[in-house]
Amino acid sequence: MIRVFIGYDEREAIAFSVLAHSIHRRASAPVSVTPLMLSELSGVLTRERHPLQSTDFSFSRFLTPFLSEYAGWSVFMDCDMLMRDDIARLYALRDERYAVMVVKHDHVPKEAVKFLDQPQSAYQKKNWSSVMLFNNARCRALTPDYVNRASGLDLHQFKWLENDDLIGQIPASWNHLVGYNARSDAAALVHYTLGGPYFDEFRDCEYAQQWRDELQNMLRVEQRK
């Protein structure tokens, strides 16, 4: 079973559903998908919302190893994505030498504001944490207590690890940044990091039609003749 945890924000509820559908529709192995809903984590995630926190799952993502009982491997991804390939191929990249594996973007955003007028923050390792393969047993530092009190930079810059040598790299195709990376047919997992096609402002962004096609496929019902 491939365990997938997806960040959930009620303002982008449709994004979660379409992403989950796109994962299941292409998967060649059993997949469990769990939304990281704050309403379901009220007894675990107790930190107050930070002014620079642009989504509900800015910090809940780091509870993935805890929610996996620090066993096996789990995948985390933001909800503003679309799976275009078999997630089993991503899962096959796991390497026991590492505690976590990510796409190591060199991402320096130029804009100050992103979707829903949320602030755009620039920092080292930007967007590394938007897709993570967690080797859960090696991420025991990510206890609920630590996730609740650590700074955002400590969490997103992986300072909970002893050193950066414990961060493995996965191909960039598994976290393709729409609007930053050049369009590619090889993009396996596209990330609408500026804003998804479900927002009017980004309805014509790259891969928008594929997202709408996925939505229609999800809503399709075959009528009895």
C-alpha positions in Angstrom: 0.0 0.0 0.0 1.3 3.4 -1.0 0.4 5.9 1.7 -0.2 9.4 0.4 -1.0 12.5 2.6 -2.3 15.6 0.8 -2.4 19.0 2.3 -6.0 20.2 2.7 -7.4 23.8 2.7 -11.1 24.3 2.5 -10.6 27.2 0.1 -9.2 24.7 -2.4 -11.3 21.6 -1.6 -11.8 20.9 -5.2 -8.1 20.8 -5.8 -7.7 18.0 -3.2 -10.5 15.9 -4.8 -9.1 16.3 -8.4 -5.6 15.5 -7.3 -6.7 12.4 -5.4 -8.7 11.2 -8.4 -5.7 11.8 -10.7 -3.5 9.7 -8.5 -6.0 6.8 -8.2 -6.8 6.8 -11.9 -3.2 6.2 -12.9 -1.9 4.1 -10.0 -0.7 0.5 -10.7 -0.7 -0.4 -7.0 -3.1 0.1 -4.1 -3.0 3.7 -2.8 -4.4 5.2 0.4 -5.0 9.0 0.3 -5.4 11.0 3.5 -6.3 14.7 3.5 -4.5 16.6 6.2 -7.6 18.5 7.5 -7.1 20.8 10.5 -10.5 19.8 11.8 -9.2 16.2 12.1 -5.9 17.3 13.7 -7.3 19.6 16.4 -5.9 17.5 19.2 -2.5 17.1 17.5 -1.7 20.4 15.7 -2.2 23.2 18.2 0.1 26.0 17.0 -1.5 29.3 16.2 -1.7 30.3 12.6 1.3 32.4 11.5 0.7 35.6 9.5 2.9 34.3 6.7 1.1 31.0 6.5 -0.5 30.9 3.1 -2.3 27.5 3.5 -3.9 25.4 6.2 -1.3 22.7 5.6 1.9 24.8 5.9 2.8 22.9 9.0 0.5 19.9 9.2 2.6 18.3 6.4 5.4 17.6 8.9 3.0 15.4 10.9 3.1 12.8 8.1 5.7 10.5 9.8 3.8 10.7 13.1 0.5 9.8 11.4 2.4 6.9 9.8 3.5 5.7 13.2 7.1 6.3 12.1 7.0 3.1 10.0 7.6 2.5 6.3 7.5 5.2 3.7 4.8 7.9 3.0 4.3 10.5 0.4 3.2 14.1 1.1 2.2 16.5 -1.5 0.4 19.9 -1.7 -3.2 19.8 -3.0 -2.6 22.3 -5.8 -1.2 19.6 -8.1 -2.2 17.2 -10.8 -0.8 13.7 -11.2 0.1 12.8 -14.8 1.9 9.5 -14.2 1.8 6.4 -12.1 2.5 7.2 -8.4 4.1 3.8 -8.1 7.0 5.2 -10.2 7.5 7.9 -7.6 7.3 5.5 -4.7 9.9 3.2 -6.4 12.5 6.0 -6.0 12.7 5.6 -2.2 16.2 5.0 -1.0 17.0 3.9 2.5 20.1 6.0 2.7 17.9 9.1 3.1 15.4 10.3 5.7 13.4 12.3 3.2 13.6 12.7 -0.6 12.5 15.8 -2.5 12.9 17.8 -5.7 15.7 20.2 -4.9 14.4 23.3 -6.6 16.4 26.5 -6.9 13.3 28.5 -6.7 13.4 32.3 -6.1 9.9 33.7 -6.5 9.7 37.2 -8.1 6.2 38.0 -7.0 5.2 39.2 -3.5 1.7 37.9 -3.6 0.2 34.6 -4.8 -3.3 33.1 -5.0 -6.0 34.5 -2.7 -3.8 37.5 -2.0 -1.5 35.3 0.2 2.0 36.5 0.8 4.8 34.9 -1.2 7.8 34.1 1.0 11.3 33.6 -0.3 13.7 31.3 1.6 16.3 28.7 1.0 14.9 25.3 -0.1 11.7 27.0 -1.3 9.2 24.4 -2.5 11.4 21.4 -1.4 8.7 20.5 1.1 5.8 20.6 -1.3 6.5 17.0 -2.4 8.2 14.7 0.1 9.0 11.0 0.3 9.3 10.4 4.0 11.4 7.5 5.3 9.3 7.6 8.5 11.5 5.7 10.9 14.3 8.2 10.3 12.0 11.2 10.9 11.3 10.7 14.6 12.4 14.3 15.3 9.0 15.3 13.8 7.0 14.8 16.9 3.7 16.7 17.4 5.5 18.7 20.1 8.3 19.7 17.7 6.0 20.5 14.8 3.9 22.7 17.1 6.8 24.8 18.4 9.4 24.8 15.6 9.7 27.9 13.4 8.5 27.7 9.8 12.1 28.0 8.5 13.3 25.2 10.8 10.6 22.9 9.4 10.7 23.9 5.7 14.5 24.0 5.6 14.8 20.6 7.1 16.7 21.7 10.2 15.2 18.8 12.1 17.7 16.6 10.3 21.2 16.2 11.5 22.5 17.4 8.1 21.5 17.9 4.5 23.2 14.6 3.5 20.0 12.9 4.7 17.9 14.7 2.0 17.8 12.6 -1.2 16.9 14.0 -4.6 14.1 12.9 -6.9 13.7 14.0 -10.5 12.3 17.5 -11.2 9.4 15.9 -13.2 7.8 14.9 -9.8 7.3 18.5 -8.7 7.0 20.6 -11.9 6.4 24.2 -11.0 3.9 25.7 -13.4 4.9 29.2 -14.4 8.5 28.7 -13.4 9.7 25.5 -15.1 9.6 25.3 -18.9 6.5 23.3 -20.0 7.4 19.7 -20.5 5.4 16.6 -21.7 7.6 14.6 -19.2 6.1 16.4 -16.2 4.8 13.6 -14.0 3.3 15.8 -11.2 2.5 19.4 -12.0 2.3 22.0 -9.2 0.2 25.1 -9.7 2.2 26.9 -7.1 1.1 30.4 -8.2 -2.6 29.4 -8.3 -4.6 26.6 -9.9 -7.0 26.7 -12.8 -9.9 26.6 -10.4 -9.1 30.3 -9.7 -10.4 32.7 -12.3 -7.0 34.5 -12.4 -5.2 31.3 -13.4 -7.9 29.7 -15.6 -5.5 29.7 -18.6 -2.3 28.7 -16.9 -0.2 25.8 -18.3 -1.8 22.4 -17.9 -5.1 24.1 -17.1 -7.1 22.1 -19.6 -5.7 18.8 -18.4 -6.9 19.8 -14.9 -10.4 20.5 -16.2 -10.4 17.3 -18.2 -9.5 15.4 -14.9 -12.3 17.2 -13.1 -14.8 16.2 -15.8 -13.5 12.6 -15.7 -14.1 12.6 -11.9 -17.6 13.9 -12.3 -18.5 11.5 -15.1 -21.4 9.1 -14.4 -22.5 6.4 -16.9 -26.3 6.4 -17.1 -28.2 3.2 -17.3 -29.7 2.6 -20.8 
